[in-house]
Every structure is written in structure tokens, then in C-alpha cells.
Amino acid sequence: MGIYTVMKKIITNGNNQLENGETEFESYNLWRENQQNKLDAFLACNRLTPTQYKELQGMFAAGEQG
């Protein structure tokens, strides 16, 4: 399983936890920042293409809650 597929599953799972109320939005934002750092590293190491990077980056829940 490649990095793209793994990161897609991780991001989907994190979004589902937020939607289901299993995590607070503040915790989600910290988690999202951590995952974004990983995406940046994978892109820098050519483990993701720019297209894959943009798609994964666009999967994160956006905006502020409350």
C-alpha cells in the first residue's frame, strides 16, 4: 500500500471522527497540522506527486467550528 493510499485513509478516518463527535475541533486542528507536516515531507521526498498532495490537502475539514 502506497503513501497516497495510507494518507487518504488516515485523513478520511480523522474527518469521520470529527463529524461523529469523537474528537473536538481544537484537537482535530492539531492533528491536521501534524498530518500536513507529513504531507509536506512526503512531497519533498517525492513520495507524493503534486497532484496527489493537492488532493490530500483538500480532504481536510476546513473552517472554524462553533
N, CA, C and O atoms as a GROMACS GRO file, in nm:
protein
  264
    1MET      N    1   0.086  -0.116   0.000
    1MET     CA    2   0.000   0.000   0.000
    1MET      C    3   0.091   0.123   0.000
    1MET      O    4   0.182   0.133   0.082
    2GLY      N    5   0.065   0.215  -0.091
    2GLY     CA    6   0.149   0.334  -0.103
    2GLY      C    7   0.112   0.444  -0.004
    2GLY      O    8   0.007   0.440   0.060
    3ILE      N    9   0.201   0.541   0.006
    3ILE     CA   10   0.182   0.655   0.096
    3ILE      C   11   0.051   0.726   0.066
    3ILE      O   12  -0.021   0.764   0.158
    4TYR      N   13   0.020   0.746  -0.062
    4TYR     CA   14  -0.103   0.817  -0.100
    4TYR      C   15  -0.225   0.746  -0.043
    4TYR      O   16  -0.312   0.811   0.017
    5THR      N   17  -0.234   0.616  -0.060
    5THR     CA   18  -0.348   0.538  -0.013
    5THR      C   19  -0.358   0.541   0.139
    5THR      O   20  -0.467   0.555   0.195
    6VAL      N   21  -0.244   0.528   0.206
    6VAL     CA   22  -0.243   0.530   0.352
    6VAL      C   23  -0.288   0.666   0.405
    6VAL      O   24  -0.372   0.673   0.495
    7MET      N   25  -0.233   0.772   0.349
    7MET     CA   26  -0.269   0.906   0.395
    7MET      C   27  -0.417   0.937   0.366
    7MET      O   28  -0.484   1.005   0.444
    8LYS      N   29  -0.467   0.888   0.256
    8LYS     CA   30  -0.608   0.909   0.223
    8LYS      C   31  -0.697   0.843   0.330
    8LYS      O   32  -0.796   0.902   0.374
    9LYS      N   33  -0.662   0.722   0.371
    9LYS     CA   34  -0.738   0.653   0.476
    9LYS      C   35  -0.727   0.724   0.609
    9LYS      O   36  -0.826   0.737   0.682
   10ILE      N   37  -0.607   0.771   0.642
   10ILE     CA   38  -0.586   0.842   0.769
   10ILE      C   39  -0.668   0.970   0.774
   10ILE      O   40  -0.732   0.999   0.875
   11ILE      N   41  -0.666   1.047   0.667
   11ILE     CA   42  -0.741   1.173   0.663
   11ILE      C   43  -0.891   1.147   0.668
   11ILE      O   44  -0.964   1.216   0.739
   12THR      N   45  -0.938   1.047   0.595
   12THR     CA   46  -1.080   1.012   0.597
   12THR      C   47  -1.122   0.972   0.738
   12THR      O   48  -1.228   1.012   0.785
   13ASN      N   49  -1.040   0.892   0.805
   13ASN     CA   50  -1.071   0.849   0.941
   13ASN      C   51  -1.076   0.968   1.037
   13ASN      O   52  -1.166   0.977   1.119
   14GLY      N   53  -0.980   1.059   1.026
   14GLY     CA   54  -0.979   1.178   1.110
   14GLY      C   55  -1.101   1.265   1.088
   14GLY      O   56  -1.159   1.317   1.183
   15ASN      N   57  -1.140   1.281   0.962
   15ASN     CA   58  -1.260   1.359   0.932
   15ASN      C   59  -1.385   1.293   0.988
   15ASN      O   60  -1.474   1.361   1.039
   16ASN      N   61  -1.392   1.161   0.978
   16ASN     CA   62  -1.507   1.088   1.032
   16ASN      C   63  -1.516   1.103   1.183
   16ASN      O   64  -1.626   1.117   1.238
   17GLN      N   65  -1.403   1.100   1.251
   17GLN     CA   66  -1.403   1.119   1.396
   17GLN      C   67  -1.455   1.258   1.433
   17GLN      O   68  -1.528   1.272   1.531
   18LEU      N   69  -1.418   1.359   1.355
   18LEU     CA   70  -1.467   1.494   1.381
   18LEU      C   71  -1.617   1.502   1.356
   18LEU      O   72  -1.691   1.557   1.438
   19GLU      N   73  -1.662   1.446   1.245
   19GLU     CA   74  -1.805   1.450   1.210
   19GLU      C   75  -1.890   1.375   1.311
   19GLU      O   76  -2.003   1.416   1.339
   20ASN      N   77  -1.838   1.266   1.365
   20ASN     CA   78  -1.913   1.184   1.460
   20ASN      C   79  -1.902   1.234   1.604
   20ASN      O   80  -1.958   1.174   1.695
   21GLY      N   81  -1.831   1.343   1.624
   21GLY     CA   82  -1.815   1.399   1.757
   21GLY      C   83  -1.719   1.323   1.846
   21GLY      O   84  -1.720   1.340   1.968
   22GLU      N   85  -1.636   1.239   1.787
   22GLU     CA   86  -1.541   1.160   1.864
   22GLU      C   87  -1.417   1.241   1.901
   22GLU      O   88  -1.337   1.198   1.984
   23THR      N   89  -1.402   1.358   1.841
   23THR     CA   90  -1.289   1.445   1.872
   23THR      C   91  -1.336   1.590   1.867
   23THR      O   92  -1.428   1.624   1.792
   24GLU      N   93  -1.275   1.674   1.947
   24GLU     CA   94  -1.306   1.817   1.948
   24GLU      C   95  -1.236   1.884   1.830
   24GLU      O   96  -1.135   1.836   1.780
   25PHE      N   97  -1.292   1.997   1.787
   25PHE     CA   98  -1.236   2.065   1.672
   25PHE      C   99  -1.093   2.114   1.698
   25PHE      O  100  -1.010   2.114   1.607
   26GLU      N  101  -1.065   2.157   1.821
   26GLU     CA  102  -0.930   2.203   1.854
   26GLU      C  103  -0.829   2.089   1.840
   26GLU      O  104  -0.719   2.109   1.788
   27SER      N  105  -0.867   1.971   1.887
   27SER     CA  106  -0.780   1.854   1.874
   27SER      C  107  -0.763   1.816   1.727
   27SER      O  108  -0.655   1.777   1.684
   28TYR      N  109  -0.871   1.828   1.651
   28TYR     CA  110  -0.864   1.798   1.508
   28TYR      C  111  -0.766   1.892   1.439
   28TYR      O  112  -0.688   1.848   1.355
   29ASN      N  113  -0.769   2.020   1.476
   29ASN     CA  114  -0.677   2.116   1.413
   29ASN      C  115  -0.532   2.082   1.442
   29ASN      O  116  -0.447   2.094   1.353
   30LEU      N  117  -0.501   2.038   1.564
   30LEU     CA  118  -0.364   1.997   1.596
   30LEU      C  119  -0.326   1.873   1.515
   30LEU      O  120  -0.215   1.864   1.462
   31TRP      N  121  -0.418   1.778   1.507
   31TRP     CA  122  -0.394   1.656   1.429
   31TRP      C  123  -0.373   1.691   1.281
   31TRP      O  124  -0.284   1.637   1.216
   32ARG      N  125  -0.457   1.782   1.230
   32ARG     CA  126  -0.447   1.822   1.089
   32ARG      C  127  -0.311   1.886   1.060
   32ARG      O  128  -0.251   1.860   0.956
   33GLU      N  129  -0.263   1.969   1.151
   33GLU     CA  130  -0.132   2.032   1.133
   33GLU      C  131  -0.022   1.926   1.128
   33GLU      O  132   0.070   1.936   1.046
   34ASN      N  133  -0.031   1.826   1.214
   34ASN     CA  134   0.065   1.715   1.214
   34ASN      C  135   0.061   1.639   1.082
   34ASN      O  136   0.166   1.608   1.025
   35GLN      N  137  -0.057   1.610   1.035
   35GLN     CA  138  -0.070   1.536   0.909
   35GLN      C  139  -0.021   1.621   0.791
   35GLN      O  140   0.038   1.568   0.697
   36GLN      N  141  -0.045   1.751   0.796
   36GLN     CA  142   0.001   1.841   0.691
   36GLN      C  143   0.154   1.840   0.684
   36GLN      O  144   0.212   1.842   0.576
   37ASN      N  145   0.218   1.838   0.801
   37ASN     CA  146   0.364   1.831   0.804
   37ASN      C  147   0.415   1.703   0.738
   37ASN      O  148   0.516   1.704   0.668
   38LYS      N  149   0.344   1.594   0.760
   38LYS     CA  150   0.381   1.467   0.695
   38LYS      C  151   0.364   1.477   0.544
   38LYS      O  152   0.450   1.431   0.469
   39LEU      N  153   0.253   1.536   0.500
   39LEU     CA  154   0.232   1.553   0.356
   39LEU      C  155   0.344   1.636   0.294
   39LEU      O  156   0.393   1.604   0.186
   40ASP      N  157   0.384   1.742   0.363
   40ASP     CA  158   0.493   1.826   0.314
   40ASP      C  159   0.621   1.745   0.298
   40ASP      O  160   0.691   1.757   0.197
   41ALA      N  161   0.652   1.662   0.398
   41ALA     CA  162   0.773   1.580   0.393
   41ALA      C  163   0.765   1.478   0.280
   41ALA      O  164   0.862   1.457   0.208
   42PHE      N  165   0.648   1.415   0.265
   42PHE     CA  166   0.632   1.316   0.157
   42PHE      C  167   0.646   1.380   0.020
   42PHE      O  168   0.701   1.320  -0.072
   43LEU      N  169   0.595   1.501   0.005
   43LEU     CA  170   0.609   1.572  -0.122
   43LEU      C  171   0.756   1.607  -0.147
   43LEU      O  172   0.806   1.590  -0.258
   44ALA      N  173   0.825   1.656  -0.045
   44ALA     CA  174   0.965   1.693  -0.058
   44ALA      C  175   1.053   1.573  -0.094
   44ALA      O  176   1.154   1.588  -0.163
   45CYS      N  177   1.014   1.455  -0.048
   45CYS     CA  178   1.091   1.333  -0.075
   45CYS      C  179   1.041   1.259  -0.200
   45CYS      O  180   1.082   1.146  -0.226
   46ASN      N  181   0.954   1.323  -0.275
   46ASN     CA  182   0.897   1.264  -0.397
   46ASN      C  183   0.821   1.135  -0.372
   46ASN      O  184   0.817   1.047  -0.458
   47ARG      N  185   0.762   1.124  -0.253
   47ARG     CA  186   0.677   1.008  -0.223
   47ARG      C  187   0.534   1.033  -0.266
   47ARG      O  188   0.454   0.940  -0.279
   48LEU      N  189   0.500   1.162  -0.290
   48LEU     CA  190   0.370   1.204  -0.343
   48LEU      C  191   0.395   1.293  -0.463
   48LEU      O  192   0.492   1.368  -0.467
   49THR      N  193   0.306   1.285  -0.561
   49THR     CA  194   0.311   1.380  -0.672
   49THR      C  195   0.242   1.508  -0.629
   49THR      O  196   0.165   1.507  -0.533
   50PRO      N  197   0.269   1.619  -0.697
   50PRO     CA  198   0.199   1.743  -0.664
   50PRO      C  199   0.046   1.729  -0.672
   50PRO      O  200  -0.026   1.789  -0.592
   51THR      N  201  -0.002   1.651  -0.766
   51THR     CA  202  -0.147   1.629  -0.780
   51THR      C  203  -0.201   1.553  -0.660
   51THR      O  204  -0.306   1.589  -0.605
   52GLN      N  205  -0.133   1.448  -0.618
   52GLN     CA  206  -0.175   1.372  -0.500
   52GLN      C  207  -0.171   1.459  -0.376
   52GLN      O  208  -0.262   1.454  -0.294
   53TYR      N  209  -0.066   1.539  -0.363
   53TYR     CA  210  -0.051   1.628  -0.248
   53TYR      C  211  -0.169   1.724  -0.240
   53TYR      O  212  -0.228   1.740  -0.132
   54LYS      N  213  -0.205   1.786  -0.350
   54LYS     CA  214  -0.317   1.881  -0.352
   54LYS      C  215  -0.448   1.812  -0.318
   54LYS      O  216  -0.531   1.868  -0.246
   55GLU      N  217  -0.468   1.692  -0.370
   55GLU     CA  218  -0.591   1.618  -0.340
   55GLU      C  219  -0.601   1.587  -0.191
   55GLU      O  220  -0.705   1.609  -0.129
   56LEU      N  221  -0.494   1.535  -0.134
   56LEU     CA  222  -0.495   1.501   0.008
   56LEU      C  223  -0.512   1.626   0.094
   56LEU      O  224  -0.585   1.625   0.192
   57GLN      N  225  -0.445   1.732   0.057
   57GLN     CA  226  -0.455   1.858   0.130
   57GLN      C  227  -0.600   1.910   0.128
   57GLN      O  228  -0.647   1.966   0.227
   58GLY      N  229  -0.668   1.890   0.018
   58GLY     CA  230  -0.806   1.935   0.005
   58GLY      C  231  -0.907   1.849   0.079
   58GLY      O  232  -1.024   1.887   0.090
   59MET      N  233  -0.865   1.735   0.130
   59MET     CA  234  -0.956   1.645   0.200
   59MET      C  235  -0.982   1.686   0.344
   59MET      O  236  -1.082   1.644   0.403
   60PHE      N  237  -0.895   1.766   0.403
   60PHE     CA  238  -0.911   1.805   0.544
   60PHE      C  239  -1.037   1.890   0.561
   60PHE      O  240  -1.071   1.970   0.475
   61ALA      N  241  -1.106   1.870   0.674
   61ALA     CA  242  -1.219   1.954   0.709
   61ALA      C  243  -1.167   2.096   0.724
   61ALA      O  244  -1.062   2.118   0.783
   62ALA      N  245  -1.241   2.192   0.671
   62ALA     CA  246  -1.196   2.330   0.671
   62ALA      C  247  -1.286   2.418   0.755
   62ALA      O  248  -1.398   2.380   0.790
   63GLY      N  249  -1.237   2.536   0.788
   63GLY     CA  250  -1.317   2.635   0.858
   63GLY      C  251  -1.313   2.619   1.007
   63GLY      O  252  -1.245   2.531   1.061
   64GLU      N  253  -1.384   2.704   1.073
   64GLU     CA  254  -1.388   2.704   1.219
   64GLU      C  255  -1.522   2.652   1.267
   64GLU      O  256  -1.626   2.679   1.207
   65GLN      N  257  -1.519   2.579   1.374
   65GLN     CA  258  -1.640   2.522   1.434
   65GLN      C  259  -1.688   2.615   1.545
   65GLN      O  260  -1.608   2.676   1.616
   66GLY      N  261  -1.819   2.623   1.559
   66GLY     CA  262  -1.873   2.699   1.671
   66GLY      C  263  -1.918   2.827   1.631
   66GLY      O  264  -1.967   2.904   1.714
   0.00000   0.00000   0.00000
